Amino acid sequence: MKYKTLAIVAAVALLVGCANVSKEQVGTAVGAIAGAVVGKKLGGDSGMVLGALVGGALGNRIGAHLDEQDRQKL
């Protein structure tokens, strides 16, 4: 389990480190990963899939909102 967590953290760190990646994209990825982890713990494999979908959608909307705030500040 520790190796999976480390791999997830490394993947997110690489994604966040890219300059051309929007907050919407990062939010989608982070939300999907977090949702999958929580879903797996709560509901097994089917919970993992549902968690990834819900987490990804929620992360996408949060990231899009943050991108819109950045555009308005400019």
HELIX and SHEET records of a PDB file:
HELIX    1   1 LYS A    2  GLY A   17  1                                  16    
HELIX    2   2 LYS A   23  LYS A   73  1                                  51    
END                                                                             
